[in-house]
């Protein structure tokens, strides 16, 4: 992972985190939006503009890749680089959680 990618994506916005997290399996933008809404109990709502702007940027940066089109919807999936960035962010979040007393061992 080059320094530019690390600088741009870590720390990651909540929206970017959820998008990458969801794309561990093939999904399209609307499906991601609905999954995030459900996962967060409606606390995080990703608008269409944010979703498609983020997908475009992540694809350009190599974090996700277009897989196929299904009924006029583009399906994406996380790449190895995207997984590396996501893992880095998860480790950062876990460290924060530990530091506030959330986890004792890890």
MOPAC internal coordinates of N, CA, C and O (Angstrom, degrees):
PM7 1SCF
backbone

  N    0.0000 0     0.00 0     0.00 0    0    0    0
  C    1.4565 1     0.00 0     0.00 0    1    0    0
  C    1.5263 1   107.71 1     0.00 0    2    1    0
  O    1.2310 1   121.18 1   -50.66 1    3    2    1
  N    1.3311 1   115.35 1   129.34 1    3    2    1
  C    1.4586 1   116.81 1   179.88 1    5    3    2
  C    1.5307 1   110.70 1   -83.46 1    6    5    3
  O    1.2310 1   121.70 1   -16.87 1    7    6    5
  N    1.3244 1   114.35 1   163.13 1    7    6    5
  C    1.4652 1   120.87 1  -175.98 1    9    7    6
  C    1.5180 1   112.88 1   -60.85 1   10    9    7
  O    1.2310 1   120.21 1   145.87 1   11   10    9
  N    1.3357 1   117.19 1   -34.13 1   11   10    9
  C    1.4593 1   119.95 1  -178.77 1   13   11   10
  C    1.5311 1   110.56 1   -63.14 1   14   13   11
  O    1.2310 1   120.20 1   135.50 1   15   14   13
  N    1.3086 1   117.22 1   -44.50 1   15   14   13
  C    1.4662 1   121.14 1   179.60 1   17   15   14
  C    1.5254 1   109.45 1   -62.24 1   18   17   15
  O    1.2310 1   120.48 1   135.35 1   19   18   17
  N    1.3148 1   116.69 1   -44.65 1   19   18   17
  C    1.4626 1   120.77 1   179.69 1   21   19   18
  C    1.5344 1   110.42 1   -61.75 1   22   21   19
  O    1.2310 1   120.60 1   136.35 1   23   22   21
  N    1.3226 1   116.46 1   -43.65 1   23   22   21
  C    1.4656 1   121.48 1  -179.97 1   25   23   22
  C    1.5285 1   111.86 1   -62.81 1   26   25   23
  O    1.2310 1   120.51 1   140.15 1   27   26   25
  N    1.3338 1   116.64 1   -39.85 1   27   26   25
  C    1.4611 1   121.77 1  -176.20 1   29   27   26
  C    1.5310 1   111.60 1   -75.23 1   30   29   27
  O    1.2310 1   120.27 1   142.28 1   31   30   29
  N    1.3311 1   117.08 1   -37.72 1   31   30   29
  C    1.4653 1   119.64 1  -169.80 1   33   31   30
  C    1.5267 1   115.91 1  -107.13 1   34   33   31
  O    1.2310 1   119.33 1   169.78 1   35   34   33
  N    1.3315 1   118.89 1   -10.22 1   35   34   33
  C    1.4623 1   119.48 1  -179.37 1   37   35   34
  C    1.5185 1   108.58 1  -126.46 1   38   37   35
  O    1.2310 1   119.08 1   -59.20 1   39   38   37
  N    1.3490 1   119.37 1   120.80 1   39   38   37
  C    1.4582 1   125.36 1    -0.85 1   41   39   38
  C    1.5268 1   111.08 1   -70.25 1   42   41   39
  O    1.2310 1   121.49 1   -26.12 1   43   42   41
  N    1.2968 1   114.76 1   153.88 1   43   42   41
  C    1.4530 1   122.74 1  -174.01 1   45   43   42
  C    1.5374 1   110.15 1   -97.99 1   46   45   43
  O    1.2310 1   121.16 1   -34.96 1   47   46   45
  N    1.3149 1   115.38 1   145.04 1   47   46   45
  C    1.4665 1   118.18 1   173.85 1   49   47   46
  C    1.5281 1   108.23 1   -68.05 1   50   49   47
  O    1.2310 1   120.63 1   -22.99 1   51   50   49
  N    1.2980 1   116.40 1   157.01 1   51   50   49
  C    1.4586 1   120.78 1   179.70 1   53   51   50
  C    1.5329 1   110.55 1   -60.20 1   54   53   51
  O    1.2310 1   120.70 1   139.75 1   55   54   53
  N    1.3059 1   116.27 1   -40.25 1   55   54   53
  C    1.4620 1   121.05 1   178.84 1   57   55   54
  C    1.5290 1   111.18 1   -61.48 1   58   57   55
  O    1.2310 1   120.40 1   129.99 1   59   58   57
  N    1.3180 1   116.83 1   -50.01 1   59   58   57
  C    1.4634 1   121.01 1   179.88 1   61   59   58
  C    1.5277 1   110.34 1   -61.19 1   62   61   59
  O    1.2310 1   120.52 1   138.79 1   63   62   61
  N    1.3262 1   116.62 1   -41.21 1   63   62   61
  C    1.4641 1   120.14 1   178.67 1   65   63   62
  C    1.5274 1   110.97 1   -58.07 1   66   65   63
  O    1.2310 1   120.59 1   129.34 1   67   66   65
  N    1.3172 1   116.48 1   -50.66 1   67   66   65
  C    1.4662 1   119.38 1  -177.57 1   69   67   66
  C    1.5278 1   112.16 1   -65.04 1   70   69   67
  O    1.2310 1   120.36 1   143.37 1   71   70   69
  N    1.3208 1   116.92 1   -36.63 1   71   70   69
  C    1.4657 1   119.24 1   178.31 1   73   71   70
  C    1.5277 1   109.95 1   -63.12 1   74   73   71
  O    1.2310 1   120.10 1   129.47 1   75   74   73
  N    1.3325 1   117.41 1   -50.53 1   75   74   73
  C    1.4651 1   119.63 1   179.06 1   77   75   74
  C    1.5239 1   111.27 1   -62.63 1   78   77   75
  O    1.2310 1   120.60 1   138.79 1   79   78   77
  N    1.3157 1   116.46 1   -41.21 1   79   78   77
  C    1.4663 1   121.24 1  -179.71 1   81   79   78
  C    1.5284 1   110.37 1   -59.56 1   82   81   79
  O    1.2310 1   120.38 1   135.73 1   83   82   81
  N    1.3127 1   116.87 1   -44.27 1   83   82   81
  C    1.4668 1   120.85 1   179.03 1   85   83   82
  C    1.5218 1   112.16 1   -65.92 1   86   85   83
  O    1.2310 1   120.45 1   146.08 1   87   86   85
  N    1.3256 1   116.74 1   -33.92 1   87   86   85
  C    1.4632 1   120.02 1  -174.27 1   89   87   86
  C    1.5258 1   113.37 1   -79.48 1   90   89   87
  O    1.2310 1   120.39 1  -165.37 1   91   90   89
  N    1.3185 1   116.85 1    14.63 1   91   90   89
  C    1.4591 1   119.11 1   169.59 1   93   91   90
  C    1.5286 1   108.97 1   -67.27 1   94   93   91
  O    1.2310 1   121.20 1   165.58 1   95   94   93
  N    1.3336 1   115.30 1   -14.42 1   95   94   93
  C    1.4665 1   120.69 1   169.86 1   97   95   94
  C    1.5226 1   107.01 1  -130.62 1   98   97   95
  O    1.2310 1   120.12 1   -21.87 1   99   98   97
  N    1.3256 1   117.38 1   158.13 1   99   98   97
  C    1.4639 1   121.12 1  -178.45 1  101   99   98
  C    1.5134 1   110.59 1   -59.57 1  102  101   99
  O    1.2310 1   120.64 1   -48.80 1  103  102  101
  N    1.3232 1   116.37 1   131.20 1  103  102  101
  C    1.4593 1   121.44 1   177.08 1  105  103  102
  C    1.5209 1   109.52 1  -152.77 1  106  105  103
  O    1.2310 1   121.38 1   -18.94 1  107  106  105
  N    1.3270 1   114.96 1   161.06 1  107  106  105
  C    1.4622 1   120.99 1   172.17 1  109  107  106
  C    1.5283 1   107.50 1  -109.62 1  110  109  107
  O    1.2310 1   121.05 1   -11.40 1  111  110  109
  N    1.3174 1   115.60 1   168.60 1  111  110  109
  C    1.4605 1   121.27 1  -173.45 1  113  111  110
  C    1.5148 1   114.96 1   -54.79 1  114  113  111
  O    1.2310 1   120.21 1   132.32 1  115  114  113
  N    1.3230 1   117.21 1   -47.68 1  115  114  113
  C    1.4643 1   119.42 1  -178.20 1  117  115  114
  C    1.5208 1   110.91 1   -63.11 1  118  117  115
  O    1.2310 1   120.44 1   139.88 1  119  118  117
  N    1.3144 1   116.77 1   -40.12 1  119  118  117
  C    1.4610 1   121.46 1   179.02 1  121  119  118
  C    1.5343 1   110.88 1   -63.14 1  122  121  119
  O    1.2310 1   120.71 1   140.05 1  123  122  121
  N    1.3246 1   116.25 1   -39.95 1  123  122  121
  C    1.4695 1   120.22 1   176.92 1  125  123  122
  C    1.5208 1   109.63 1   -61.56 1  126  125  123
  O    1.2310 1   120.67 1   133.18 1  127  126  125
  N    1.3313 1   116.33 1   -46.82 1  127  126  125
  C    1.4629 1   121.44 1   179.76 1  129  127  126
  C    1.5239 1   111.16 1   -55.45 1  130  129  127
  O    1.2310 1   120.63 1   133.30 1  131  130  129
  N    1.3088 1   116.41 1   -46.70 1  131  130  129
  C    1.4685 1   120.80 1  -178.80 1  133  131  130
  C    1.5255 1   111.68 1   -68.35 1  134  133  131
  O    1.2310 1   120.33 1   140.59 1  135  134  133
  N    1.3255 1   116.97 1   -39.41 1  135  134  133
  C    1.4659 1   120.94 1   179.32 1  137  135  134
  C    1.5195 1   110.97 1   -64.34 1  138  137  135
  O    1.2310 1   120.27 1   135.98 1  139  138  137
  N    1.3316 1   117.09 1   -44.02 1  139  138  137
  C    1.4617 1   121.47 1   179.86 1  141  139  138
  C    1.5226 1   110.43 1   -64.76 1  142  141  139
  O    1.2310 1   120.48 1   137.33 1  143  142  141
  N    1.3094 1   116.68 1   -42.67 1  143  142  141
  C    1.4656 1   120.63 1   178.08 1  145  143  142
  C    1.5290 1   110.32 1   -58.42 1  146  145  143
  O    1.2310 1   120.61 1   135.95 1  147  146  145
  N    1.3213 1   116.44 1   -44.05 1  147  146  145
  C    1.4634 1   121.46 1   179.63 1  149  147  146
  C    1.5325 1   111.60 1   -68.20 1  150  149  147
  O    1.2310 1   120.37 1   135.25 1  151  150  149
  N    1.3367 1   116.89 1   -44.75 1  151  150  149
  C    1.4708 1   121.59 1  -179.38 1  153  151  150
  C    1.5211 1   112.53 1   -60.13 1  154  153  151
  O    1.2310 1   120.79 1   145.52 1  155  154  153
  N    1.3274 1   116.09 1   -34.48 1  155  154  153
  C    1.4658 1   120.66 1  -173.84 1  157  155  154
  C    1.5260 1   112.88 1  -101.90 1  158  157  155
  O    1.2310 1   120.58 1  -169.88 1  159  158  157
  N    1.3097 1   116.49 1    10.12 1  159  158  157
  C    1.4612 1   119.05 1  -179.04 1  161  159  158
  C    1.5123 1   112.35 1    60.89 1  162  161  159
  O    1.2310 1   120.56 1  -147.75 1  163  162  161
  N    1.3264 1   116.53 1    32.25 1  163  162  161
  C    1.4620 1   121.32 1   178.67 1  165  163  162
  C    1.5144 1   114.75 1    81.19 1  166  165  163
  O    1.2310 1   119.87 1  -176.20 1  167  166  165
  N    1.3330 1   117.85 1     3.80 1  167  166  165
  C    1.4647 1   120.18 1  -178.67 1  169  167  166
  C    1.5222 1   113.08 1   -77.93 1  170  169  167
  O    1.2310 1   120.16 1   154.45 1  171  170  169
  N    1.3264 1   117.30 1   -25.55 1  171  170  169
  C    1.4660 1   120.57 1   177.57 1  173  171  170
  C    1.5197 1   107.79 1  -117.97 1  174  173  171
  O    1.2310 1   121.28 1   -63.29 1  175  174  173
  N    1.3110 1   115.15 1   116.71 1  175  174  173
  C    1.4645 1   122.39 1   177.81 1  177  175  174
  C    1.5232 1   107.16 1  -116.78 1  178  177  175
  O    1.2310 1   120.40 1   -58.10 1  179  178  177
  N    1.3168 1   116.84 1   121.90 1  179  178  177
  C    1.4589 1   120.97 1   179.40 1  181  179  178
  C    1.5265 1   108.06 1   -99.81 1  182  181  179
  O    1.2310 1   120.82 1   -62.96 1  183  182  181
  N    1.3103 1   116.04 1   117.04 1  183  182  181
  C    1.4681 1   120.57 1   179.93 1  185  183  182
  C    1.5262 1   109.53 1   -73.16 1  186  185  183
  O    1.2310 1   120.99 1   -19.40 1  187  186  185
  N    1.3190 1   115.71 1   160.60 1  187  186  185
  C    1.4649 1   121.42 1  -178.99 1  189  187  186
  C    1.5311 1   111.15 1   -58.72 1  190  189  187
  O    1.2310 1   120.20 1   135.76 1  191  190  189
  N    1.3206 1   117.23 1   -44.24 1  191  190  189
  C    1.4633 1   120.64 1  -179.68 1  193  191  190
  C    1.5165 1   112.58 1   -60.73 1  194  193  191
  O    1.2310 1   120.73 1   135.57 1  195  194  193
  N    1.3223 1   116.21 1   -44.43 1  195  194  193
  C    1.4636 1   121.09 1   178.07 1  197  195  194
  C    1.5205 1   110.51 1   -65.44 1  198  197  195
  O    1.2310 1   120.84 1   135.74 1  199  198  197
  N    1.3269 1   116.00 1   -44.26 1  199  198  197
  C    1.4672 1   120.81 1  -178.31 1  201  199  198
  C    1.5244 1   110.96 1   -59.04 1  202  201  199
  O    1.2310 1   120.54 1   125.34 1  203  202  201
  N    1.3239 1   116.57 1   -54.66 1  203  202  201
  C    1.4538 1   119.14 1  -173.38 1  205  203  202
  C    1.5196 1   112.46 1   -73.29 1  206  205  203
  O    1.2310 1   119.83 1   149.83 1  207  206  205
  N    1.3182 1   117.93 1   -30.17 1  207  206  205
  C    1.4609 1   120.74 1   173.44 1  209  207  206
  C    1.5205 1   111.47 1   -65.78 1  210  209  207
  O    1.2310 1   120.81 1   137.55 1  211  210  209
  N    1.3281 1   116.05 1   -42.45 1  211  210  209
  C    1.4641 1   120.86 1   179.64 1  213  211  210
  C    1.5227 1   111.13 1   -68.77 1  214  213  211
  O    1.2310 1   120.14 1   136.80 1  215  214  213
  N    1.3455 1   117.34 1   -43.20 1  215  214  213
  C    1.4679 1   120.21 1   177.79 1  217  215  214
  C    1.5274 1   110.35 1   -58.93 1  218  217  215
  O    1.2310 1   120.61 1   136.12 1  219  218  217
  N    1.3256 1   116.43 1   -43.88 1  219  218  217
  C    1.4615 1   121.28 1  -179.40 1  221  219  218
  C    1.5249 1   111.02 1   -62.01 1  222  221  219
  O    1.2310 1   120.58 1   133.33 1  223  222  221
  N    1.3227 1   116.49 1   -46.67 1  223  222  221
  C    1.4682 1   121.30 1  -179.76 1  225  223  222
  C    1.5257 1   110.60 1   -64.10 1  226  225  223
  O    1.2310 1   120.42 1   134.73 1  227  226  225
  N    1.3337 1   116.81 1   -45.27 1  227  226  225
  C    1.4694 1   120.18 1  -179.83 1  229  227  226
  C    1.5263 1   111.71 1   -64.15 1  230  229  227
  O    1.2310 1   120.45 1   143.13 1  231  230  229
  N    1.3171 1   116.75 1   -36.87 1  231  230  229
  C    1.4641 1   119.96 1   178.09 1  233  231  230
  C    1.5327 1   109.86 1   -66.67 1  234  233  231
  O    1.2310 1   120.78 1   135.29 1  235  234  233
  N    1.3171 1   116.12 1   -44.71 1  235  234  233
  C    1.4667 1   121.34 1   179.01 1  237  235  234
  C    1.5330 1   110.92 1   -60.65 1  238  237  235
  O    1.2310 1   120.35 1   142.40 1  239  238  237
  N    1.3255 1   116.94 1   -37.60 1  239  238  237
  C    1.4661 1   122.14 1  -179.31 1  241  239  238
  C    1.5273 1   113.38 1   -83.15 1  242  241  239
  O    1.2310 1   120.12 1   175.56 1  243  242  241
  N    1.3289 1   117.37 1    -4.44 1  243  242  241
  C    1.4558 1   120.88 1   175.91 1  245  243  242
  C    1.5175 1   115.67 1    84.95 1  246  245  243
  O    1.2310 1   119.97 1  -166.88 1  247  246  245
  N    1.3396 1   117.66 1    13.12 1  247  246  245
  C    1.4647 1   120.63 1   179.78 1  249  247  246
  C    1.5219 1   112.16 1   -82.14 1  250  249  247
  O    1.2310 1   120.97 1   153.24 1  251  250  249
  N    1.3209 1   115.75 1   -26.76 1  251  250  249
  C    1.4578 1   121.10 1   177.36 1  253  251  250
  C    1.5230 1   107.89 1  -134.67 1  254  253  251
  O    1.2310 1   121.16 1   -17.29 1  255  254  253
  N    1.3177 1   115.40 1   162.71 1  255  254  253
  C    1.4605 1   118.19 1   175.77 1  257  255  254
  C    1.5208 1   109.64 1  -136.85 1  258  257  255
  O    1.2310 1   121.98 1   -31.76 1  259  258  257
  N    1.3196 1   113.81 1   148.24 1  259  258  257
  C    1.4552 1   121.48 1   174.74 1  261  259  258
  C    1.5233 1   106.78 1   -68.94 1  262  261  259
  O    1.2310 1   120.70 1   -47.06 1  263  262  261
  N    1.3440 1   116.26 1   132.94 1  263  262  261
  C    1.4577 1   120.40 1  -178.76 1  265  263  262
  C    1.5209 1   110.57 1  -103.60 1  266  265  263
  O    1.2310 1   120.97 1   128.95 1  267  266  265
  N    1.3303 1   115.76 1   -51.05 1  267  266  265
  C    1.4618 1   119.95 1  -179.08 1  269  267  266
  C    1.5205 1   108.63 1  -170.99 1  270  269  267
  O    1.2310 1   121.44 1    -9.46 1  271  270  269
  N    1.3127 1   114.85 1   170.54 1  271  270  269
  C    1.4564 1   120.56 1   176.71 1  273  271  270
  C    1.5204 1   107.90 1  -110.75 1  274  273  271
  O    1.2310 1   121.23 1   -42.97 1  275  274  273
  N    1.3197 1   115.26 1   137.03 1  275  274  273
  C    1.4590 1   121.17 1  -179.21 1  277  275  274
  C    1.5295 1   107.73 1  -136.48 1  278  277  275
  O    1.2310 1   120.52 1   -63.71 1  279  278  277
  N    1.3100 1   116.61 1   116.29 1  279  278  277
  C    1.4729 1   121.97 1  -178.75 1  281  279  278
  C    1.5321 1   111.56 1    50.44 1  282  281  279
  O    1.2310 1   120.86 1  -129.72 1  283  282  281
  N    1.3294 1   115.95 1    50.28 1  283  282  281
  C    1.4716 1   124.36 1   178.44 1  285  283  282
  C    1.5301 1   113.50 1    66.53 1  286  285  283
  O    1.2310 1   119.54 1  -167.42 1  287  286  285
  N    1.3220 1   118.49 1    12.58 1  287  286  285
  C    1.4592 1   121.82 1   177.31 1  289  287  286
  C    1.5187 1   108.77 1  -112.15 1  290  289  287
  O    1.2310 1   121.17 1   -48.07 1  291  290  289
  N    1.3299 1   115.37 1   131.93 1  291  290  289
  C    1.4626 1   120.67 1   179.37 1  293  291  290
  C    1.5265 1   108.89 1   -84.70 1  294  293  291
  O    1.2310 1   121.06 1   -51.96 1  295  294  293
  N    1.3189 1   115.58 1   128.04 1  295  294  293
  C    1.4554 1   120.72 1   176.41 1  297  295  294
  C    1.5198 1   109.22 1  -101.29 1  298  297  295
  O    1.2310 1   121.23 1   -42.87 1  299  298  297
  N    1.3260 1   115.25 1   137.13 1  299  298  297
  C    1.4563 1   122.86 1  -178.54 1  301  299  298
  C    1.5198 1   109.55 1  -122.92 1  302  301  299
  O    1.2310 1   121.41 1   -17.08 1  303  302  301
  N    1.3265 1   114.90 1   162.92 1  303  302  301
  C    1.4563 1   121.09 1   174.99 1  305  303  302
  C    1.5224 1   108.22 1  -148.01 1  306  305  303
  O    1.2310 1   120.98 1   -31.53 1  307  306  305
  N    1.3160 1   115.74 1   148.47 1  307  306  305
  C    1.4634 1   121.67 1   179.02 1  309  307  306
  C    1.5361 1   109.88 1   -63.47 1  310  309  307
  O    1.2310 1   120.50 1   -35.24 1  311  310  309
  N    1.3257 1   116.65 1   144.76 1  311  310  309
  C    1.4686 1   122.38 1   176.19 1  313  311  310
  C    1.5315 1   108.58 1   -97.03 1  314  313  311
  O    1.2310 1   120.48 1    -3.59 1  315  314  313
  N    1.3144 1   116.68 1   176.41 1  315  314  313
  C    1.4685 1   121.08 1   176.45 1  317  315  314
  C    1.5330 1   110.03 1   -60.01 1  318  317  315
  O    1.2310 1   120.16 1   138.65 1  319  318  317
  N    1.3286 1   117.30 1   -41.35 1  319  318  317
  C    1.4676 1   120.41 1   177.84 1  321  319  318
  C    1.5272 1   110.14 1   -64.04 1  322  321  319
  O    1.2310 1   120.27 1   136.29 1  323  322  321
  N    1.3232 1   117.09 1   -43.71 1  323  322  321
  C    1.4561 1   120.75 1   178.12 1  325  323  322
  C    1.5202 1   111.80 1   -60.72 1  326  325  323
  O    1.2310 1   120.34 1   140.12 1  327  326  325
  N    1.3292 1   116.95 1   -39.88 1  327  326  325
  C    1.4665 1   120.84 1   178.26 1  329  327  326
  C    1.5202 1   110.55 1   -65.54 1  330  329  327
  O    1.2310 1   120.58 1   141.94 1  331  330  329
  N    1.3245 1   116.49 1   -38.06 1  331  330  329
  C    1.4662 1   121.11 1   177.41 1  333  331  330
  C    1.5333 1   110.61 1   -62.60 1  334  333  331
  O    1.2310 1   120.48 1   136.05 1  335  334  333
  N    1.3272 1   116.69 1   -43.95 1  335  334  333
  C    1.4638 1   121.47 1   178.23 1  337  335  334
  C    1.5337 1   110.07 1   -65.51 1  338  337  335
  O    1.2310 1   120.25 1   136.26 1  339  338  337
  N    1.3309 1   117.12 1   -43.74 1  339  338  337
  C    1.4629 1   121.25 1   178.78 1  341  339  338
  C    1.5234 1   110.81 1   -61.91 1  342  341  339
  O    1.2310 1   120.00 1   136.09 1  343  342  341
  N    1.3269 1   117.60 1   -43.91 1  343  342  341
  C    1.4683 1   121.03 1   178.73 1  345  343  342
  C    1.5239 1   111.46 1   -61.17 1  346  345  343
  O    1.2310 1   120.73 1   139.16 1  347  346  345
  N    1.3291 1   116.21 1   -40.84 1  347  346  345
  C    1.4638 1   121.13 1   178.03 1  349  347  346
  C    1.5298 1   110.24 1   -61.65 1  350  349  347
  O    1.2310 1   120.61 1   136.81 1  351  350  349
  N    1.3139 1   116.44 1   -43.19 1  351  350  349
  C    1.4660 1   120.78 1   179.91 1  353  351  350
  C    1.5290 1   111.22 1   -68.17 1  354  353  351
  O    1.2310 1   120.03 1   140.51 1  355  354  353
  N    1.3212 1   117.55 1   -39.49 1  355  354  353
  C    1.4734 1   120.41 1   177.78 1  357  355  354
  C    1.5223 1   109.93 1   -62.97 1  358  357  355
  O    1.2310 1   119.96 1   137.83 1  359  358  357
  N    1.3196 1   117.68 1   -42.17 1  359  358  357
  C    1.4758 1   120.07 1   176.82 1  361  359  358
  C    1.5240 1   110.63 1   -61.43 1  362  361  359
  O    1.2310 1   120.28 1   139.50 1  363  362  361
  N    1.3331 1   117.08 1   -40.50 1  363  362  361
  C    1.4720 1   120.96 1   178.47 1  365  363  362
  C    1.5267 1   110.74 1   -62.79 1  366  365  363
  O    1.2310 1   120.40 1   135.40 1  367  366  365
  N    1.3143 1   116.84 1   -44.60 1  367  366  365
  C    1.4733 1   121.11 1  -179.83 1  369  367  366
  C    1.5275 1   110.64 1   -65.04 1  370  369  367
  O    1.2310 1   120.42 1   137.67 1  371  370  369
  N    1.3279 1   116.81 1   -42.33 1  371  370  369
  C    1.4766 1   120.18 1   178.09 1  373  371  370
  C    1.5182 1   111.28 1   -61.85 1  374  373  371
  O    1.2310 1   120.51 1   140.18 1  375  374  373
  N    1.3431 1   116.63 1   -39.82 1  375  374  373
  C    1.4653 1   120.35 1   177.85 1  377  375  374
  C    1.5240 1   110.18 1   -62.11 1  378  377  375
  O    1.2310 1   120.59 1   135.47 1  379  378  377
  N    1.3319 1   116.49 1   -44.53 1  379  378  377
  C    1.4652 1   119.97 1   177.37 1  381  379  378
  C    1.5283 1   110.84 1   -59.48 1  382  381  379
  O    1.2310 1   121.06 1   134.80 1  383  382  381
  N    1.3100 1   115.59 1   -45.20 1  383  382  381
  C    1.4685 1   121.63 1  -179.03 1  385  383  382
  C    1.5276 1   110.34 1   -61.43 1  386  385  383
  O    1.2310 1   120.52 1   135.23 1  387  386  385
  N    1.3381 1   116.61 1   -44.77 1  387  386  385
  C    1.4759 1   120.27 1   177.82 1  389  387  386
  C    1.5131 1   110.90 1   -60.59 1  390  389  387
  O    1.2310 1   120.76 1   138.87 1  391  390  389
  N    1.3271 1   116.15 1   -41.13 1  391  390  389
  C    1.4584 1   120.19 1  -176.58 1  393  391  390
  C    1.5187 1   114.31 1   -68.17 1  394  393  391
  O    1.2310 1   120.19 1   162.01 1  395  394  393
  N    1.2970 1   117.24 1   -17.99 1  395  394  393
  C    1.4675 1   119.16 1   175.46 1  397  395  394
  C    1.5293 1   110.52 1  -100.59 1  398  397  395
  O    1.2310 1   121.21 1  -169.97 1  399  398  397
  N    1.3486 1   115.30 1    10.03 1  399  398  397
  C    1.4630 1   119.42 1   175.10 1  401  399  398
  C    1.5145 1   114.65 1    88.77 1  402  401  399
  O    1.2310 1   120.00 1  -162.79 1  403  402  401
  N    1.3156 1   117.61 1    17.21 1  403  402  401
  C    1.4564 1   120.59 1  -178.13 1  405  403  402
  C    1.5094 1   114.31 1   -77.53 1  406  405  403
  O    1.2310 1   119.78 1   143.34 1  407  406  405
  N    1.3160 1   118.02 1   -36.66 1  407  406  405
  C    1.4605 1   122.70 1   179.54 1  409  407  406
  C    1.5148 1   108.40 1  -126.42 1  410  409  407
  O    1.2310 1   121.02 1   -41.18 1  411  410  409
  N    1.2947 1   115.65 1   138.82 1  411  410  409
  C    1.4699 1   119.54 1   179.46 1  413  411  410
  C    1.5220 1   111.36 1   -92.02 1  414  413  411
  O    1.2310 1   120.17 1   141.32 1  415  414  413
  N    1.3129 1   117.27 1   -38.68 1  415  414  413
  C    1.4597 1   121.39 1  -176.96 1  417  415  414
  C    1.5172 1   110.18 1  -126.30 1  418  417  415
  O    1.2310 1   120.79 1   -51.89 1  419  418  417
  N    1.3100 1   116.09 1   128.11 1  419  418  417
  C    1.4618 1   122.86 1   170.55 1  421  419  418
  C    1.4843 1   111.72 1   164.26 1  422  421  419
  O    1.2310 1   120.10 1   180.00 1  423  422  421

